[in-house]
């Protein structure tokens, strides 16, 4: 880990004392915790009579595994988070009508209790529609096929099943005593998700549905408030909330509800074939500070830990298996630094202002054209100020209460006493950690340590490039892919045949016939006479596609087999449940008699792969006689299953599966679904950046990397899925690749850096209030921390003076203290961590008089 973890607290004692009745009250008495009430007014949620300023973090329980949950929750708590937020994923829990599942990654009760044991609150977004780049928006596919059902409108079948599921979840939470009134962690619940974007498309039925959902939710008697995010006609007794990159200007519809931000996106999701988006932490911090400056009281990061779309849970379509989201905790569970650390410092600074923020009204002072201060001052004389520079190009110096304050462009300074700047959103002191994926040797009882899998025993199963067994049915023309498979598999076969005259030019003079295919999505492989001849695919922006490709025919009967594929189902949009997939037109061009339209031919269909039906990837299927042993597994061969037995990678670092030399397919370890893999590359011609300018409004395309590279190369395998030995890795490859080049990689922090100025606001925030805010001196410091069990083994760069660049590319400026490296080596070498006071100690503080000096340092951890 980038940060060392403390032991998880095992006891939760709610800090609740006196019941105070304000605008809205939700209270019960119970043996577990009497009079544990949640109320709210126009300023904030109120917990047992006390207004609370809350920092929340989205962690979705199915996007990690139970073994990771305690560490993720604790790391969030160490980051200054008070509340864990999660959706409830209906299609993961109700697998068919009344068939409920709450095991493994879907053990919602266990996840809630881990949050409770950590002494944290919880927001439960019961929904039940989630969007969330999750398959079908979290709604079960089976519900679409209940006669007469239309999602998310005034439709009786949909409302019946929605209310039944939400009531089931509420009753489960009550049974486990997880609501606040019972001494549990849940303080807020959500009834609907981002419906305001789409309500108009459903007309009057949409309005009636929104009102019904609110009444139904409030009838559940949860004892906690209900909210609806991005709902523009929210009814009484429901809190409307904001989702956006910026919510400082958001105002609730009702003057009696608090200002809540349910989704601040600290990054963005990825689709296969797209670039890798990043949101700079300076901009994230700016948005959070502005929100609280302008009266916000509850803020949630979506996501704080994004995690992994294991199996076939990703939506979109085309959402990657990784749901990393550039979040403060990365997909593998490591703190992303400096993002995690800078936000931790921000949370501390904001919490220093909590009482005066929630107990007074702000005064707005203009300090320039794009500069302003919001000042909060209570009757006791306590004062806090947020000073903003909204200019996205120019730094500014402003006068506030007879003092000068320097503000970098697009930044907010926080003054908990209206005097001292304890934090500026654009000045990042926290270390940067460089995380690398390091290849691990493969070993097993039958393998010597080896980086690759050549010359070892594999087992292989070959699918037929045509319908296997008997066809499920035949049809004149094309059936819709999703309506046919009902999402029981990604795969659906369409096959037919046609005759080619022996005198066709394409058989005699070297010319080629052309295959022209149109599809509603998402991808397909076209086989002619059992040979893969063409592949077509949509993308994350447009799932439909059309392509033309030369094909090789023979005289007489030619068989064409199209393997149509989904890559996650639509997860949002009006009437999204009616979006289809699969081929819509297939034609052969270049024949003497003109275009041969196969679209109205009789097509035979088969749902899924034979290997799927045999379940050769798990349980008894792993030992099936269908597998054939070989030391030379076929390469670049489509429709091939591969199996190999390996040991667990050494150590305890997170593990990723490298499939850069494969095409597209699915992977399992010990029967657990790793997910879809597809090392599809983004365009080389798109715009990527080496350095992102944080200044100005962020959008998902602003700060991208990875142009011309695979969108996702490594696929997370949780450590808890491994046994010490005898692990069975199964790969299904659609297009063809080299399985001997598959690798396990381990995620390691190899280098840490810091770059801090002398005037950086580095007060000891824990000591700030105790000191009485008098005679405080600024002590800009750098703390370098290696992962647990690692030490600082080398100083790669060190300069006190005017260094330039970023971590990995620092350079000395024209002002440089020649003793910088030797001093840092003396203080830091062979230690797990060290603290350096910038501009003090053995640094030459008289260097370059009159110029602002900085310390840049880069060290190796090993």
C-alpha positions in Angstrom: 0.0 0.0 0.0 1.0 3.6 -0.6 -0.1 4.4 2.9 0.2 2.1 5.9 -3.1 0.9 7.3 -4.2 0.9 10.9 -6.0 -2.1 12.4 -9.8 -1.8 11.6 -11.8 -0.8 14.7 -14.1 -3.6 15.7 -16.6 -1.6 17.8 -19.0 1.2 16.6 -20.3 3.6 19.3 -22.6 6.2 17.7 -21.9 9.7 19.1 -25.5 10.5 19.8 -26.8 12.4 22.7 -29.9 14.7 22.7 -32.8 14.7 20.3 -33.5 18.2 18.8 -36.6 18.6 16.6 -36.1 20.9 13.7 -37.6 21.2 10.1 -38.0 17.4 9.4 -37.6 14.7 12.0 -37.0 11.0 11.5 -36.7 9.2 14.9 -37.3 5.9 16.5 -36.4 4.3 19.8 -34.7 0.9 20.0 -32.8 -1.2 22.4 -29.6 -0.8 20.4 -29.6 3.1 20.5 -32.5 5.1 21.9 -33.4 8.4 20.3 -30.8 8.1 17.5 -32.4 10.6 15.2 -31.7 12.0 11.8 -33.2 15.4 11.0 -32.4 18.2 8.6 -33.0 21.8 8.0 -31.9 24.2 5.3 -28.3 24.1 6.4 -27.4 20.4 6.9 -28.3 17.0 8.1 -28.7 16.9 11.9 -27.6 13.9 13.8 -29.0 13.7 17.3 -29.5 17.5 17.4 -26.1 18.4 16.0 -25.6 19.8 12.5 -23.0 17.8 10.6 -20.7 18.7 7.8 -20.0 15.4 6.1 -17.5 14.0 3.6 -18.8 10.9 1.8 -17.1 8.4 -0.5 -18.7 6.0 -3.1 -17.4 2.4 -2.8 -19.6 -0.1 -4.6 -19.5 -3.5 -2.9 -19.8 -5.7 -6.0 -16.9 -3.9 -7.7 -14.4 -5.3 -5.2 -14.4 -8.5 -3.0 -15.3 -9.0 0.7 -11.6 -9.5 1.6 -10.9 -5.9 0.3 -13.8 -4.2 2.0 -12.3 -3.6 5.4 -9.1 -2.1 3.9 -11.0 0.1 1.5 -13.3 1.5 4.2 -10.4 2.1 6.6 -8.4 3.8 3.9 -11.3 6.1 3.2 -11.6 6.9 6.9 -7.9 7.7 7.1 -8.5 10.0 4.1 -10.9 12.1 6.2 -14.1 10.5 5.0 -17.2 10.3 7.4 -19.7 8.4 5.2 -19.6 5.5 2.8 -22.1 5.6 -0.1 -23.2 2.8 -2.3 -25.9 1.9 -4.8 -27.9 -1.3 -4.3 -27.6 -3.4 -7.4 -30.9 -5.0 -8.1 -29.8 -7.3 -11.0 -27.1 -8.7 -8.8 -29.6 -9.5 -6.0 -32.8 -10.6 -7.7 -31.5 -13.1 -10.3 -35.1 -14.1 -11.3 -38.4 -13.1 -9.7 -38.2 -13.8 -6.0 -34.8 -15.5 -6.4 -32.6 -13.4 -4.1 -28.8 -13.6 -3.8 -26.7 -11.9 -1.1 -23.5 -13.9 -1.1 -19.9 -13.2 -2.1 -19.5 -9.7 -3.7 -23.2 -9.1 -3.2 -23.2 -9.5 0.6 -24.7 -6.1 1.2 -25.3 -6.7 4.9 -21.7 -7.7 5.5 -20.5 -4.5 3.7 -22.8 -2.3 5.8 -21.6 -3.9 9.0 -18.0 -3.3 8.0 -18.8 0.4 7.5 -20.5 0.3 10.9 -17.5 -1.3 12.6 -15.3 1.4 11.2 -17.4 4.0 13.1 -18.7 5.6 9.9 -22.0 6.6 8.5 -23.6 5.2 5.3 -25.8 6.5 2.4 -27.7 3.7 0.8 -28.9 4.5 -2.8 -31.6 1.8 -3.1 -32.7 3.2 -6.4 -33.3 0.7 -7.8 -32.1 2.1 -11.2 -28.4 2.9 -10.8 -27.0 3.7 -14.3 -23.4 3.6 -13.0 -21.9 2.2 -16.2 -23.4 -1.1 -14.9 -25.1 -3.7 -17.0 -28.7 -2.6 -17.9 -28.4 0.2 -15.3 -28.8 -2.3 -12.5 -32.3 -3.4 -13.5 -32.8 -7.1 -14.0 -33.0 -8.1 -17.7 -35.8 -10.5 -16.9 -38.0 -7.6 -15.9 -38.0 -6.3 -19.5 -39.7 -9.5 -20.6 -42.5 -9.4 -18.1 -45.5 -8.7 -20.3 -46.4 -5.0 -20.6 -43.4 -3.7 -18.8 -41.9 -0.3 -19.6 -39.0 0.9 -17.3 -39.1 4.1 -15.3 -42.5 5.4 -16.0 -46.1 5.1 -14.7 -46.2 1.5 -15.6 -47.9 -1.0 -13.3 -45.6 -4.0 -13.8 -42.5 -1.9 -13.4 -43.8 -0.2 -10.3 -44.9 -3.5 -8.8 -41.5 -5.1 -9.1 -39.6 -1.9 -8.1 -41.6 -1.5 -4.9 -41.3 -5.2 -4.1 -37.5 -5.0 -4.4 -37.1 -1.7 -2.5 -39.3 -3.0 0.3 -37.3 -6.2 0.5 -34.1 -4.2 0.9 -35.6 -1.9 3.5 -36.9 -4.8 5.5 -33.5 -6.5 5.3 -31.8 -3.4 6.6 -34.4 -3.2 9.4 -34.0 -6.9 10.2 -30.2 -6.4 10.6 -30.7 -3.1 12.6 -28.8 -1.0 10.1 -30.8 2.1 10.0 -29.8 5.1 12.2 -32.8 4.7 14.5 -31.6 1.2 15.3 -28.0 2.3 16.1 -26.9 1.4 12.5 -24.9 3.5 10.1 -27.5 4.3 7.4 -28.4 8.0 7.7 -29.7 8.8 4.2 -31.4 6.8 1.4 -32.1 7.4 -2.3 -35.3 6.6 -4.1 -34.5 7.4 -7.7 -31.4 8.3 -9.7 -30.9 11.1 -12.2 -34.5 10.8 -13.5 -34.7 14.5 -14.2 -32.6 14.2 -17.3 -35.1 11.8 -18.9 -38.5 12.5 -17.2 -39.7 14.7 -20.1 -39.3 11.9 -22.6 -42.0 9.9 -20.7 -44.5 12.8 -20.7 -47.1 12.9 -18.0 -46.4 9.2 -17.1 -42.9 10.4 -16.1 -44.3 13.0 -13.7 -46.7 10.6 -12.2 -44.0 8.0 -11.7 -41.7 10.5 -10.0 -44.4 11.5 -7.5 -45.3 7.8 -7.0 -41.7 6.9 -6.3 -41.4 9.6 -3.6 -44.6 8.6 -1.9 -43.7 4.9 -2.0 -40.2 5.6 -0.6 -41.6 7.7 2.3 -44.1 5.0 3.1 -41.3 2.6 3.9 -40.8 4.2 7.4 -37.0 4.0 7.3 -36.6 6.7 9.9 -34.0 8.5 7.7 -34.6 11.1 4.9 -35.0 10.1 1.3 -33.3 12.0 -1.5 -33.5 12.1 -5.3 -30.5 13.3 -7.3 -30.9 15.5 -10.4 -34.6 15.6 -9.9 -36.0 18.9 -11.0 -39.6 18.6 -9.7 -38.9 16.8 -6.4 -41.9 16.5 -4.2 -42.1 17.6 -0.5 -40.3 15.6 2.1 -37.6 14.5 -0.3 -34.2 16.2 -0.7 -33.1 17.0 -4.2 -29.3 16.8 -4.8 -26.7 17.7 -7.4 -24.5 15.5 -9.6 -21.8 17.2 -11.6 -18.1 18.2 -11.8 -19.1 21.4 -10.0 -22.0 22.0 -7.7 -21.1 25.3 -5.9 -23.9 27.1 -7.7 -26.5 24.4 -7.0 -29.6 25.5 -5.0 -32.1 23.0 -3.7 -35.7 23.4 -4.9 -37.0 23.7 -1.4 -35.7 26.4 0.9 -36.0 23.9 3.8 -33.5 21.3 2.5 -29.7 21.2 2.8 -27.3 21.6 -0.1 -26.1 18.1 -0.9 -23.7 16.9 -3.7 -24.2 13.2 -4.3 -21.8 12.8 -7.2 -18.6 14.8 -7.6 -16.7 12.9 -10.3 -12.9 12.9 -9.5 -12.2 11.2 -12.8 -14.2 9.4 -15.5 -15.0 6.0 -16.9 -13.4 4.3 -19.9 -14.7 2.5 -22.9 -12.8 -0.1 -24.9 -10.9 1.8 -27.6 -10.9 5.1 -25.8 -8.3 7.2 -24.2 -7.5 7.2 -20.4 -9.2 10.2 -18.8 -7.7 12.0 -15.7 -8.9 14.8 -13.5 -6.2 16.8 -11.8 -6.5 16.8 -8.0 -6.1 20.6 -7.9 -9.4 20.9 -9.8 -11.1 18.3 -7.7 -10.1 20.1 -4.5 -11.1 23.4 -6.0 -14.6 22.1 -6.7 -15.0 20.7 -3.2 -13.8 23.9 -1.5 -16.1 26.0 -3.6 -19.0 23.8 -2.7 -18.5 24.2 1.0 -17.7 27.9 0.5 -21.1 28.4 -1.0 -23.1 26.7 1.7 -22.7 23.0 0.9 -22.9 20.5 3.8 -22.7 17.0 2.5 -20.3 16.1 -0.4 -19.8 12.7 -2.0 -17.0 11.5 -4.3 -18.3 9.3 -7.1 -16.1 7.3 -7.1 -13.7 7.2 -4.2 -12.8 3.7 -5.1 -14.1 2.6 -8.5 -13.0 -1.0 -8.5 -13.6 -3.6 -11.2 -16.5 -4.7 -13.4 -16.0 -8.4 -12.8 -17.6 -10.9 -15.1 -20.2 -9.4 -17.4 -21.3 -6.6 -15.1 -20.0 -3.6 -17.1 -22.6 -1.7 -19.1 -22.3 1.2 -21.5 -22.0 -0.7 -23.8 -18.2 -0.9 -24.2 -17.4 0.0 -20.6 -14.1 -1.5 -19.7 -13.7 -4.2 -17.0 -11.6 -1.7 -15.1 -13.8 0.9 -13.3 -10.8 2.7 -11.8 -12.3 6.2 -12.4 -9.0 7.9 -11.6 -10.4 7.8 -8.0 -8.5 8.6 -4.8 -8.2 4.8 -4.2 -7.2 3.0 -7.3 -8.9 -0.2 -8.8 -6.5 -2.4 -6.9 -7.0 -0.8 -3.5 -3.9 1.4 -3.3 -4.1 5.1 -2.4 -3.6 7.2 -5.5 -1.1 9.8 -4.5 -1.1 12.7 -4.4 -4.9 12.7 -5.1 -5.8 10.8 -1.9 -3.4 12.7 0.3 -4.2 16.2 -1.1 -7.9 15.6 -0.5 -7.2 14.3 3.0 -5.6 17.6 3.8 -8.5 19.4 2.3 -10.9 17.5 4.4 -9.0 18.4 7.6 -9.0 22.1 6.6 -12.7 22.1 5.9 -13.5 20.3 9.2 -11.6 23.0 11.1 -14.4 25.4 9.9 -17.3 23.1 10.6 -18.9 24.7 13.6 -18.8 28.3 12.3 -19.8 27.2 8.7 -22.9 25.5 10.0 -23.7 28.0 12.7 -23.6 31.3 10.8 -24.6 33.0 7.5 -21.9 34.0 5.1 -20.9 37.5 4.0 -19.8 37.8 0.4 -16.9 40.1 -0.3 -15.7 41.0 -3.8 -11.9 41.1 -3.9 -11.6 41.6 -7.7 -13.3 40.8 -11.0 -13.0 37.0 -10.5 -11.9 37.0 -6.8 -14.1 36.8 -3.8 -14.3 35.7 -0.2 -17.1 34.1 1.7 -16.8 34.9 5.4 -18.6 33.0 8.2 -18.6 34.6 11.6 -20.7 33.5 14.6 -22.0 35.3 17.7 -19.0 34.1 19.7 -16.5 35.8 17.3 -15.4 32.6 15.6 -14.5 33.2 12.0 -13.7 31.2 8.9 -13.1 32.4 5.3 -12.8 30.9 1.9 -11.0 33.1 -0.6 -11.4 32.1 -4.3 -9.6 33.1 -7.4 -11.9 32.0 -10.2 -9.6 33.3 -12.9 -8.4 30.3 -14.9 -5.3 31.9 -16.2 -3.8 34.5 -13.8 -2.5 34.3 -10.3 -3.7 37.1 -8.1 -2.7 38.8 -4.8 -5.8 40.2 -2.9 -6.3 42.2 0.2 -8.4 40.7 2.9 -8.7 42.2 6.4 -5.7 44.4 5.9 -3.5 41.5 4.8 -2.2 40.3 1.4 -3.0 36.8 0.2 -1.5 35.2 -2.9 -3.9 33.1 -4.8 -2.8 30.8 -7.7 -5.2 30.8 -10.7 -8.3 28.6 -10.2 -7.8 28.0 -6.5 -9.4 28.5 -3.1 -7.6 29.3 0.1 -9.1 28.2 3.4 -8.6 30.3 6.5 -10.3 28.7 9.6 -9.5 31.8 11.7 -9.9 34.4 8.9 -6.2 35.0 9.3 -4.0 32.0 8.4 -4.2 30.0 5.2 -4.0 26.4 6.2 -4.8 25.0 2.7 -4.8 26.1 -0.9 -6.4 23.8 -3.4 -3.7 24.4 -6.1 -0.7 23.8 -3.8 -0.1 20.1 -3.5 2.4 19.1 -0.8 1.5 15.4 -0.6 3.9 13.0 -2.2 3.3 11.5 -5.6 3.7 7.8 -5.8 4.7 6.2 -9.1 3.0 2.8 -9.4 4.3 0.2 -11.8 3.0 -3.1 -13.1 5.9 -5.5 -12.5 5.9 -9.0 -14.2 5.8 -12.0 -11.9 7.3 -15.4 -12.6 4.9 -18.2 -13.3 5.4 -21.3 -11.1 3.5 -24.4 -10.2 4.3 -28.0 -9.1 5.0 -28.8 -12.8 6.7 -25.5 -13.7 10.1 -24.1 -12.9 10.1 -20.3 -12.3 9.5 -18.7 -15.7 8.4 -15.4 -17.0 6.3 -17.0 -19.8 4.3 -20.1 -20.4 6.2 -21.6 -23.3 6.9 -25.3 -23.3 4.6 -26.1 -20.4 1.4 -28.2 -20.2 -1.8 -26.5 -21.4 -5.2 -27.9 -21.9 -7.2 -26.7 -24.9 -10.8 -26.9 -26.1 -11.7 -25.8 -29.6 -15.1 -24.3 -30.4 -16.6 -24.9 -33.9 -16.9 -21.9 -36.1 -20.5 -22.7 -36.7 -23.5 -23.8 -34.8 -22.7 -26.7 -32.5 -25.3 -29.4 -32.0 -28.8 -28.6 -33.0 -29.9 -25.1 -33.8 -32.1 -23.5 -31.1 -34.4 -22.2 -33.9 -34.5 -20.8 -37.4 -35.9 -17.6 -38.6 -36.4 -15.7 -41.9 -34.2 -12.7 -41.4 -32.5 -11.5 -38.3 -33.7 -11.7 -34.7 -32.6 -9.2 -32.1 -29.6 -10.4 -30.2 -30.6 -9.2 -26.7 -34.2 -10.3 -27.1 -32.9 -13.8 -28.0 -30.1 -14.3 -25.4 -31.8 -12.3 -22.7 -28.3 -11.5 -21.6 -27.6 -15.0 -20.5 -24.4 -14.8 -22.6 -22.5 -12.3 -24.7 -22.7 -14.6 -27.7 -25.3 -15.5 -30.4 -24.7 -17.5 -33.6 -26.4 -16.6 -36.9 -25.7 -19.1 -39.7 -26.9 -19.6 -43.3 -25.5 -20.8 -46.6 -25.6 -19.7 -50.2 -24.4 -21.1 -53.6 -21.5 -19.6 -55.7 -21.2 -20.5 -59.4 -17.9 -21.9 -60.4 -17.6 -19.3 -63.2 -17.6 -16.4 -60.8 -14.8 -13.9 -61.4 -13.9 -14.0 -57.7 -12.9 -17.7 -58.1 -11.0 -17.3 -61.4 -9.1 -14.0 -61.7 -7.9 -13.3 -58.2 -10.6 -10.7 -57.5 -12.5 -10.8 -54.2 -16.1 -10.9 -53.2 -17.0 -8.4 -50.5 -18.9 -8.9 -47.4 -21.1 -5.9 -46.3 -22.5 -6.1 -42.8 -24.6 -3.6 -40.9 -25.3 -4.2 -37.2 -27.1 -2.6 -34.3 -24.1 -3.5 -32.2 -22.0 -4.3 -30.4 -19.4 -6.5 -32.3 -19.3 -9.6 -34.5 -16.9 -12.0 -36.1 -17.8 -13.3 -39.6 -16.7 -16.8 -40.5 -17.0 -18.2 -44.1 -16.6 -21.9 -44.5 -15.3 -22.1 -40.9 -12.6 -19.5 -41.4 -12.6 -16.1 -39.6 -12.7 -13.6 -42.4 -13.9 -10.3 -40.9 -14.5 -8.5 -37.6 -16.7 -5.5 -37.0 -17.4 -3.4 -33.9 -19.0 -0.3 -32.7 -17.5 1.9 -29.9 -18.4 3.7 -26.7 -19.9 6.6 -28.6 -21.9 4.8 -31.3 -22.6 1.1 -30.8 -24.1 0.6 -34.3 -21.6 -0.1 -37.1 -21.2 -1.0 -40.8 -18.2 -2.6 -42.4 -17.1 -4.1 -45.7 -14.4 -6.7 -46.0 -13.0 -9.0 -48.7 -13.9 -12.7 -48.3 -12.7 -15.9 -49.8 -15.4 -18.1 -51.4 -15.5 -21.5 -53.1 -17.6 -23.0 -55.9 -20.8 -24.5 -54.7 -22.2 -24.2 -51.2 -20.7 -21.6 -48.9 -21.5 -21.5 -45.2 -21.5 -18.1 -43.4 -21.6 -18.0 -39.6 -21.8 -14.7 -37.7 -20.9 -14.7 -34.0 -22.6 -11.6 -32.7 -21.5 -10.2 -29.4 -22.7 -7.8 -26.7 -20.1 -5.8 -24.7 -22.4 -4.8 -21.8 -25.9 -3.6 -22.1 -27.2 0.0 -22.3 -27.3 1.5 -18.8 -29.0 4.8 -19.2 -31.2 7.0 -21.4 -34.9 7.3 -22.1 -36.4 3.9 -23.0 -32.9 2.4 -22.8 -34.4 -1.0 -22.2 -35.6 -1.1 -25.8 -32.2 -0.6 -27.4 -31.3 -3.7 -29.4 -28.2 -5.4 -30.8 -27.2 -7.8 -33.5 -26.8 -7.8 -37.3 -29.5 -6.0 -39.4 -28.1 -6.6 -42.9 -25.7 -9.0 -44.6 -24.8 -8.8 -48.3 -22.3 -10.3 -50.6 -21.0 -7.9 -53.3 -18.9 -8.6 -56.4 -20.9 -11.5 -57.9 -21.9 -11.6 -61.6 -25.6 -11.3 -60.8 -25.1 -8.3 -58.6 -25.5 -8.0 -54.8 -26.6 -11.1 -53.0 -28.8 -10.0 -50.0 -28.7 -12.6 -47.4 -30.8 -10.6 -44.9 -34.0 -12.4 -45.8 -32.5 -15.8 -46.0 -33.4 -18.5 -43.4 -30.9 -18.2 -40.6 -30.3 -20.8 -37.9 -29.5 -19.5 -34.4 -27.7 -20.9 -31.4 -27.5 -19.1 -28.1 -24.0 -19.0 -26.5 -20.8 -21.1 -26.9 -20.6 -24.8 -26.4 -17.9 -24.3 -23.7 -20.3 -22.0 -21.8 -23.0 -24.7 -22.0 -20.5 -27.3 -20.7 -19.3 -24.8 -18.0 -15.7 -25.9 -18.7 -14.5 -22.8 -16.9 -15.7 -23.8 -13.4 -16.6 -26.7 -11.1 -16.7 -30.1 -12.7 -16.2 -28.6 -16.1 -12.6 -27.9 -15.3 -11.9 -31.6 -15.2 -14.0 -32.4 -18.3 -12.8 -34.8 -20.8 -13.4 -32.2 -23.4 -10.1 -30.6 -22.5 -7.0 -31.8 -24.6 -3.5 -31.6 -23.2 -0.7 -30.1 -25.2 2.7 -28.3 -24.7 2.2 -26.3 -27.8 -1.1 -24.5 -27.5 -2.4 -23.1 -30.8 -1.7 -19.5 -31.5 -3.7 -16.9 -33.4 -6.6 -19.4 -33.5 -10.1 -18.1 -33.0 -12.7 -19.6 -30.7 -10.2 -21.4 -28.5 -10.4 -22.1 -24.8 -7.1 -22.4 -22.9 -6.5 -23.7 -19.4 -3.4 -23.8 -17.2 -2.6 -24.5 -13.6 -0.3 -22.1 -11.8 0.8 -21.0 -8.3 -0.2 -17.8 -6.6 2.3 -14.9 -7.4 4.7 -14.3 -4.5 4.2 -11.5 -2.0 1.1 -9.6 -1.2 1.0 -6.9 -3.8 -2.2 -6.7 -6.0 -2.2 -8.8 -9.1 -3.2 -8.0 -12.7 -3.5 -10.4 -15.7 -1.6 -9.1 -18.8 -3.3 -10.1 -22.0 -1.6 -7.7 -24.4 -0.8 -10.5 -26.8 -4.4 -11.8 -26.9 -7.3 -10.6 -29.0 -10.7 -10.4 -27.2 -12.5 -12.7 -24.8 -13.3 -13.8 -21.3 -11.1 -15.0 -18.3 -11.6 -16.9 -15.1 -9.5 -17.9 -12.1 -10.6 -20.9 -10.1 -14.1 -20.4 -11.5 -14.3 -16.7 -10.5 -15.1 -14.4 -13.4 -12.2 -11.9 -14.0 -14.2 -10.4 -16.8 -14.1 -9.3 -20.4 -10.6 -8.6 -21.8 -10.0 -6.6 -25.0 -6.6 -4.8 -25.5 -8.3 -2.6 -28.0 -6.2 0.5 -28.8 -7.3 4.1 -28.9 -6.6 6.2 -31.9 -3.0 7.6 -32.3 -4.6 10.8 -33.7 -6.6 11.8 -30.7 -5.3 14.5 -28.4 -3.4 13.3 -25.3 -1.3 15.3 -22.8 2.0 14.8 -21.0 1.1 17.4 -18.4 -2.5 18.5 -17.6 -3.3 22.1 -16.8 -5.7 21.9 -14.0 -6.9 25.5 -14.5 -10.4 26.0 -15.8 -13.5 23.8 -16.1 -12.9 20.1 -16.5 -14.5 17.8 -19.0 -13.8 14.1 -19.6 -11.7 14.8 -22.8 -9.5 17.6 -21.2 -6.7 15.5 -19.7 -6.3 12.2 -21.5 -3.4 9.9 -21.8 -2.8 6.6 -23.7 -3.3 7.6 -27.3 -2.4 4.7 -29.6 -2.3 2.3 -26.6 -4.7 -0.4 -25.3 -7.4 1.2 -23.2 -6.9 -1.7 -20.7 -4.0 -4.0 -20.7 -4.1 -5.5 -17.1 -7.1 -7.1 -15.5 -7.4 -7.2 -11.7 -7.4 -10.6 -10.0 -8.2 -10.2 -6.2 -5.6 -11.9 -4.0 -8.4 -13.7 -2.1 -9.2 -15.6 -5.3 -5.8 -17.3 -5.3 -4.9 -20.5 -3.5 -1.2 -21.0 -2.6 -1.0 -23.5 -5.5 -3.2 -25.3 -8.0 -4.9 -22.2 -9.4 -6.8 -22.8 -12.6 -6.6 -20.0 -15.1 -9.1 -20.3 -18.0 -9.1 -18.0 -21.1 -11.6 -18.0 -23.9 -10.2 -16.3 -27.0 -12.5 -15.1 -29.7 -10.1 -13.8 -32.4 -6.7 -15.4 -31.8 -3.7 -14.6 -29.7 -0.6 -16.1 -28.1 -1.5 -17.6 -24.8 2.1 -18.3 -24.0 2.7 -14.6 -23.6 0.0 -14.2 -20.8 1.6 -12.9 -17.6 0.7 -12.1 -14.0 1.9 -8.6 -13.1 2.1 -7.2 -9.5 1.2 -3.6 -8.8 4.0 -1.9 -6.9 5.0 1.6 -5.7 8.5 2.0 -7.0 9.2 5.7 -6.7 7.9 8.6 -4.6 8.3 12.3 -5.3 7.4 15.6 -3.8 7.7 19.2 -5.0 6.9 21.9 -2.4 7.5 25.6 -2.1 8.8 27.5 1.0 5.6 29.4 1.4 3.3 26.3 1.1 0.6 26.4 3.8 1.7 23.5 6.0 0.3 24.2 9.4 -0.2 21.1 11.6 -3.9 20.9 11.1 -4.4 18.6 14.1 -2.7 21.2 16.3 -4.2 24.3 14.7 -7.3 24.7 17.0 -5.4 23.7 20.1 -2.9 26.4 19.6 -5.6 29.1 19.9 -4.7 30.3 16.4 -2.1 32.6 17.8 1.6 32.8 17.0 1.4 30.0 14.5 4.3 29.7 12.1 4.1 28.2 8.7 6.3 25.1 8.4 6.3 23.8 4.8 7.3 20.2 5.0 7.7 17.2 2.8 7.0 13.7 4.0 8.2 10.8 1.9 6.6 7.4 2.7 7.4 4.0 1.1 5.0 1.1 1.2 5.1 -1.1 4.2 8.1 -3.5 4.2 10.0 -1.2 1.7 12.7 1.4 2.4 14.1 4.4 0.6 17.0 2.9 -1.2 18.2 5.7 -3.5 17.8 9.4 -4.1 17.2 9.9 -7.8 16.8 13.6 -7.8 17.0 16.4 -5.2 17.2 20.1 -5.6 16.4 23.0 -3.3 16.2 26.2 -5.3 14.2 26.6 -8.5 13.7 23.1 -9.9 11.3 22.5 -12.7 9.3 19.6 -14.1 7.2 16.8 -12.7 7.8 13.5 -11.0 10.0 11.5 -13.3 11.2 14.5 -15.2 12.5 17.0 -12.6 15.4 19.3 -13.7 17.6 21.7 -11.8 16.9 25.4 -12.2 19.5 28.2 -12.3 19.3 28.4 -8.5 20.3 25.1 -6.9 21.7 24.1 -3.5 24.5 21.6 -4.3 24.1 19.9 -0.9 20.5 19.0 -1.5 21.1 15.3 -2.4 23.6 14.6 0.3 21.4 16.1 3.0 18.3 14.1 1.9 20.4 10.9 1.7 21.5 11.5 5.3 18.0 12.0 6.5 16.1 9.5 4.4 18.2 6.6 3.1 17.3 3.1 4.5 14.2 4.4 6.2 10.6 3.7 5.5 9.7 7.4 5.7 11.2 10.7 6.4 10.1 14.3 7.0 12.0 17.3 5.4 11.3 20.9 6.5 11.5 22.9 3.3 14.1 25.7 3.5 15.3 24.8 7.0 18.0 22.6 8.5 20.9 21.9 6.3 19.4 23.6 3.2 21.1 26.9 2.1 18.3 29.3 3.1 20.4 32.3 1.9 20.5 31.0 -1.6 19.0 33.2 -4.4 17.8 36.1 -2.1 14.5 37.6 -3.0 13.4 34.5 -5.0 10.8 32.0 -4.1 12.5 28.6 -3.6 11.2 25.1 -3.8 12.3 21.6 -2.9 11.9 18.8 -5.5 12.8 15.3 -4.5 12.5 11.8 -6.1 13.4 8.6 -4.2 13.3 4.9 -5.0 11.4 2.5 -2.7 12.6 -1.1 -2.6 
